[in-house]
Amino acid sequence: MAHLIEVAFRGNRKEFFTWTGETVPPLKAGVIVEVDRGEDFGRVHSTGELAEVRCNGCAHGCGTTPPPRAALRLATKADEQLDRELTAENEDTRRKSMERVKANHLVMKLTDAEWQWDRRKLTIFFTSERRVDFRGLVRDLAALFRTRIELKQIGVRDEAKRLSGVGRCGREYCSASWLPELLPVNLGVAKDQKLSLNPQQISGACGRLMCCLRYEHEFYVQSRRKFPKEGKILTTSLGEEKVVSCDIFNERITLRTAEGDSRVIALADLKTELEGLEQPTDHAHDEAPSYGAEYPVDAAMRAMLDTVEVEIAPLAATIAVVEPDLVPQPEPASEPASEPASEPASEPVVETGAAEEPEADDAEDPAGDATRRKRRRGRRGGRRLRAAEQRRQSDPDGSPTTPDVGDDGDIGEDNEE
């Protein structure tokens, strides 16, 4: 009758084999098993019913089908002595392999090297953040060790499982001691348990989130379903109160009113208060959906928004009046002869391509009056600039001239307001 046994190898690697003997070997006993292209040495980890359960649930298990390989025999003292020699030689092999990695200028970290018991294969485990072309390295290692070389890229969590160590809890790594499968752990697991989100406090020696964060996650998820969500508004016997925090271990809830008064109430008492009371919806406080249907707006915020809209309306009207004057508009080429000119008779008249507006309209249109004064000042400044340029050209010795100063005290060259 064939028996199912689980055999552990170096680096916390385990596999299942079939034992064809009459009696099952004891735990921790050395056995020689059949592997790919040869034989290997391992020790019995589990047998019987425990091995069947682990075979159905472990990642390295084969389920309901029988294992493809068999355990050949119990190991002798000579076999165990050879295994100890190979274990001591593994570290020296890893150092030599690391030298060849540096010689090939490869970005990879050699984690461990493992000789097969019959020396027919050498397996080298490495980690790298990117894909590595190690074909040249394999040829160098095959020429150096004269055996079949196998390179396996593993993750940082698998590296911690293989090398083992002591965690911050004072015990051996769960992945190296008993954890059958390395399940993914994300930051949402820590958020559900209200743990610190500092990576240095919730990460293990491998640099990833600790595997033990998943152990109680299901309990937190199931327990929080009985509590209202934090931040929700509830209508209780005291009015509307906001859920501040939930204590799932003592089944208590902290509530706070709009005035800032807080109280702690048991979950059972809260359910009794909520019976028969109509609870507000998510948008119960929104009287004006135009402010945003997704976020409730209180009275103070609504008053502030109303004030802002009242202040913006006159500003828009002012911009509508000022904006056309920012860009000069073309004026008609000629005006009726009956309209008086706005320029004084004492000043020389220079043609600018546009006629002057009558001064009678200035009283009716203050904005147009300011614009026309601006244009007149610009024309006077232009005339002064041209007169100064003519004086500089007519003065042969190049002596400096005094800039013209108008009647209003403005220097001709500074004609901008």
C-alpha positions in Angstrom: 0.0 0.0 0.0 1.4 3.4 -1.0 1.6 6.1 1.6 1.7 9.9 1.1 4.6 11.7 2.8 5.8 15.3 2.7 9.6 15.8 2.4 11.4 19.0 3.3 14.7 20.0 1.6 17.2 22.8 2.1 15.8 26.4 1.9 12.4 25.4 3.4 11.4 23.8 0.1 8.8 21.0 0.5 7.4 18.4 -1.9 5.1 15.4 -1.7 6.2 11.8 -2.6 4.8 8.3 -2.5 6.2 5.8 0.0 5.8 2.2 -1.1 7.1 0.5 2.1 5.0 -1.3 4.6 5.6 1.2 7.5 5.7 5.0 7.1 9.1 6.5 8.0 9.2 8.6 11.2 9.3 12.4 11.2 12.6 14.1 10.7 14.0 10.8 9.2 16.4 11.2 6.2 15.2 9.7 2.9 16.5 9.5 -0.6 13.8 10.6 -3.1 13.5 10.6 -6.9 13.8 14.0 -8.6 14.3 15.3 -12.1 17.4 13.6 -13.6 18.7 12.1 -10.4 18.3 11.7 -6.6 18.1 14.1 -3.7 18.3 14.0 0.1 15.5 15.3 2.3 13.8 14.8 5.6 10.2 13.7 6.4 8.0 16.6 7.3 4.5 15.1 7.6 2.8 11.8 7.0 -0.6 10.2 7.2 -3.7 12.3 7.5 -1.8 15.5 8.1 0.1 15.0 4.8 -3.2 14.5 3.0 -4.7 17.7 4.3 -1.6 19.7 3.5 -1.4 18.1 0.0 -5.0 19.4 -0.7 -4.4 22.9 0.7 -0.8 23.8 0.2 0.6 25.7 -2.8 3.1 22.9 -3.5 0.4 20.2 -3.0 -0.8 18.0 -5.8 -4.5 17.9 -4.7 -6.4 14.6 -5.1 -4.0 13.1 -7.7 -1.1 11.0 -6.4 2.4 12.5 -6.4 4.4 11.9 -9.7 7.6 10.8 -7.9 8.3 8.3 -5.1 10.6 8.1 -2.1 13.2 5.5 -2.8 14.7 4.5 0.6 15.8 5.6 4.0 19.1 7.5 4.0 22.2 5.9 5.5 24.9 7.5 7.7 27.1 7.9 4.6 24.2 9.7 2.8 23.7 12.1 5.7 27.5 12.8 5.9 27.5 13.6 2.2 24.5 16.0 2.7 26.4 17.9 5.4 29.4 18.3 3.2 27.2 19.7 0.4 25.5 22.1 2.8 28.9 23.5 3.8 30.0 23.8 0.1 26.9 25.7 -0.9 28.1 29.0 0.5 31.5 28.7 -1.2 29.7 28.0 -4.5 27.5 31.1 -4.1 30.6 33.3 -3.6 32.3 31.9 -6.7 29.0 32.5 -8.7 28.8 36.0 -7.4 32.3 36.7 -8.9 31.1 35.6 -12.3 28.0 37.8 -12.0 30.3 40.9 -11.4 32.5 39.8 -14.3 29.5 39.8 -16.6 28.2 43.1 -15.2 24.8 41.8 -14.4 22.4 43.6 -12.0 21.2 40.6 -9.8 21.6 39.4 -6.3 22.4 35.8 -5.7 20.4 34.6 -2.7 21.5 31.0 -2.4 23.1 28.1 -4.1 22.0 24.5 -3.7 23.8 21.3 -4.9 21.7 18.3 -5.6 22.6 15.3 -3.5 24.1 13.3 -6.5 25.9 16.5 -7.8 24.1 16.3 -11.1 22.6 19.7 -10.8 23.4 23.1 -9.2 20.4 25.4 -8.6 21.2 29.1 -8.0 18.4 31.4 -6.7 18.6 35.1 -7.4 16.5 38.3 -7.1 16.4 41.2 -9.5 14.1 44.1 -10.1 14.1 43.6 -13.8 14.6 40.8 -16.4 18.3 39.6 -16.7 19.9 38.1 -19.7 22.1 35.5 -17.9 22.9 33.2 -20.9 26.5 34.1 -20.7 26.6 33.6 -17.0 25.2 30.1 -17.3 27.9 29.2 -19.8 30.6 30.5 -17.4 29.1 28.6 -14.4 28.8 25.4 -16.4 32.4 25.6 -17.4 33.4 26.4 -13.8 31.5 23.6 -11.9 31.2 21.0 -14.7 27.5 20.2 -14.0 24.0 21.2 -15.0 23.2 24.8 -14.0 19.7 26.0 -13.2 19.0 29.7 -12.4 15.8 30.6 -10.6 14.5 34.1 -10.1 12.5 34.5 -6.9 10.8 37.4 -5.1 11.9 39.1 -1.9 9.2 37.3 0.1 10.4 33.9 -1.2 14.0 35.0 -0.4 13.0 35.6 3.2 11.2 32.3 3.3 14.3 30.5 2.0 16.9 32.2 4.2 14.6 32.3 7.3 15.3 34.6 10.3 13.7 36.1 13.4 10.9 38.6 13.1 10.1 41.6 15.4 7.8 39.4 17.4 10.8 37.3 18.5 9.7 34.2 16.5 10.9 32.6 13.3 9.4 34.0 10.1 5.9 32.6 9.5 6.8 32.0 5.9 9.8 29.9 6.9 8.3 28.0 9.8 4.7 27.0 9.1 2.9 29.3 6.6 1.9 27.0 3.7 1.3 29.7 1.1 2.4 33.3 0.7 -0.8 35.2 0.0 -0.7 38.8 -1.3 -1.0 41.6 1.4 -2.0 45.2 0.4 -2.4 48.4 2.2 -6.1 48.0 2.4 -5.6 45.3 5.0 -3.9 47.7 7.3 -6.6 50.4 6.8 -9.4 48.0 7.7 -7.6 47.2 11.0 -6.9 50.9 11.8 -3.2 50.2 11.9 -0.4 52.7 11.3 0.2 53.3 7.6 3.9 53.9 8.1 5.7 51.3 6.0 8.5 51.0 8.5 6.0 49.8 11.2 4.0 47.3 9.2 6.7 45.9 6.9 8.8 42.7 7.5 12.4 42.0 7.0 11.8 41.4 3.3 10.6 45.0 2.8 7.0 44.0 2.0 4.0 44.2 4.3 4.0 41.5 7.0 2.2 38.2 6.3 0.6 38.3 9.7 -1.6 41.3 8.7 -3.9 38.9 7.0 -4.5 36.6 10.0 -7.2 38.8 11.6 -8.4 40.7 8.6 -11.5 38.5 8.0 -12.5 39.1 11.7 -12.3 42.9 11.2 -14.4 42.8 8.0 -17.1 40.7 9.5 -17.3 42.7 12.7 -17.5 46.1 11.0 -20.6 45.1 9.1 -22.6 45.4 12.4 -21.5 49.0 12.9 -22.5 52.1 11.0 -19.9 53.7 8.8 -17.7 56.4 10.4 -18.8 59.9 9.4 -22.4 58.9 8.8 -25.2 61.2 10.2 -27.7 59.3 12.4 -31.0 60.6 13.8 -31.1 59.5 17.5 -33.1 60.6 20.5 -30.9 63.7 20.9 -31.3 64.7 17.3 -28.8 64.4 14.5 -25.4 62.9 15.5 -22.3 62.0 13.6 -20.5 58.7 14.0 -17.0 59.5 15.1 -15.4 56.1 15.8 -16.4 52.4 16.4 -14.9 50.1 19.0 -15.4 46.6 17.6 -13.9 44.8 20.6 -16.1 46.5 23.2 -19.0 47.1 20.8 -19.3 50.8 21.5 -19.8 53.8 19.2 -18.7 57.4 19.8 -21.3 60.0 18.5 -21.0 63.8 18.3 -23.7 66.4 17.9 -23.6 69.5 15.8 -22.8 71.5 18.9 -19.7 69.4 19.6 -21.0 67.3 22.5 -19.7 63.7 22.3 -21.0 60.6 24.0 -20.2 56.8 23.9 -23.1 54.4 23.5 -23.2 50.6 23.3 -24.1 49.1 19.9 -27.2 47.4 21.3 -28.5 50.7 22.9 -27.9 52.5 19.7 -30.0 50.0 17.7 -32.8 50.5 20.2 -32.7 54.3 19.7 -32.7 54.0 16.0 -35.8 51.9 15.9 -38.8 53.8 14.6 -36.7 56.9 13.7 -36.4 58.0 10.1 -32.7 58.3 9.1 -31.5 61.1 6.8 -30.3 60.2 3.4 -26.9 61.3 2.1 -28.3 64.6 0.8 -30.8 65.4 3.5 -29.0 68.7 4.3 -29.0 70.0 0.7 -31.6 72.6 0.1 -30.0 74.0 -3.1 -28.7 71.2 -5.3 -27.0 73.8 -7.5 -24.2 74.0 -4.9 -23.2 70.4 -5.6 -25.4 67.3 -5.2 -22.5 65.2 -4.0 -21.5 67.2 -0.9 -24.0 68.6 1.7 -23.7 72.4 2.3 -24.6 73.9 5.7 -26.2 77.3 6.3 -23.0 79.2 6.9 -21.4 77.9 3.6 -24.6 78.7 1.7 -24.6 82.3 3.1 -21.0 82.7 2.0 -21.8 81.4 -1.5 -24.7 83.8 -1.8 -22.5 86.8 -0.8 -19.8 85.8 -3.4 -22.4 85.7 -6.1 -23.7 89.2 -5.2 -20.2 90.6 -5.3 -19.3 89.0 -8.6 -22.4 90.5 -10.5 -21.3 94.2 -10.3 -17.7 93.2 -11.2 -19.0 91.6 -14.4 -20.9 94.7 -15.3 -17.8 96.9 -14.8 -15.7 94.7 -17.0 -18.3 94.9 -19.7 -17.9 98.7 -19.7 -14.1 98.9 -19.5 -13.2 96.1 -21.8 -14.1 97.9 -25.1 -11.8 100.8 -24.2 -8.8 98.6 -23.7 -8.6 98.1 -27.5 -8.8 101.4 -29.6 -11.8 101.3 -31.9 -11.6 102.9 -35.4 -13.5 106.3 -35.6 -15.2 107.8 -38.6 -12.8 109.6 -41.0 -14.8 112.9 -41.0 -17.2 114.7 -38.8 -19.9 117.4 -39.7 -18.4 120.9 -40.0 -20.9 122.3 -37.5 -19.4 120.5 -34.6 -16.6 122.4 -32.7 -13.2 121.0 -32.4 -12.1 119.8 -29.0 -8.4 120.9 -29.3 -7.4 124.5 -28.3 -6.8 126.9 -31.2 -3.4 127.9 -29.9 -1.9 124.4 -30.5 -0.9 123.2 -33.9 -3.2 120.5 -35.3 -1.6 117.3 -36.4 -3.5 114.8 -38.6 -3.8 111.5 -36.9 -6.3 109.7 -39.2 -9.2 110.1 -36.8 -11.5 113.1 -36.0 -12.1 114.4 -32.5 -15.3 113.8 -30.6 -17.2 116.9 -29.5 -16.8 118.1 -25.9 -20.6 118.2 -25.5 -20.7 114.5 -25.4 -18.1 114.4 -22.5 -20.6 115.4 -19.9 -23.0 112.7 -21.1 -20.4 110.0 -21.2 -17.7 110.2 -18.5 -16.0 107.0 -19.6 -15.7 108.5 -23.2 -14.3 111.7 -21.7 -11.5 109.9 -19.9 -10.7 107.9 -23.1 -10.5 111.1 -25.2 -8.3 112.8 -22.7 -6.0 109.8 -22.9 -5.9 110.0 -26.6 -5.2 113.7 -26.7 -2.3 113.3 -24.2 -0.9 110.5 -26.4 -1.0 112.7 -29.4 0.7 115.6 -27.6 3.4 113.2 -26.4 3.9 112.0 -30.0 4.3 115.5 -31.2 6.9 116.3 -28.5 8.9 113.2 -29.4 9.0 114.1 -33.1 10.0 117.7 -32.2 12.8 116.4 -30.0 14.0 114.1 -32.7 14.2 117.0 -35.2 16.2 119.1 -32.7 18.7 116.3 -32.2 19.2 116.0 -36.0 19.6 119.8 -36.5 22.1 120.2 -33.6 25.6 119.2 -35.1 27.6 119.0 -31.9 25.1 116.5 -30.3 24.6 118.6 -27.1 21.8 117.3 -24.9 18.4 119.0 -25.1 15.9 119.6 -22.4 12.7 117.5 -22.9 9.5 119.5 -23.5 7.2 119.9 -20.6 3.6 120.4 -21.3 1.1 122.8 -19.6 -0.1 120.0 -17.3 3.5 119.3 -16.1 3.8 116.0 -18.1 7.1 115.3 -19.8 6.6 114.6 -23.5 8.3 111.2 -23.4 6.3 109.9 -20.5 2.9 109.9 -22.1 1.4 106.9 -20.4 -1.0 107.1 -17.5 
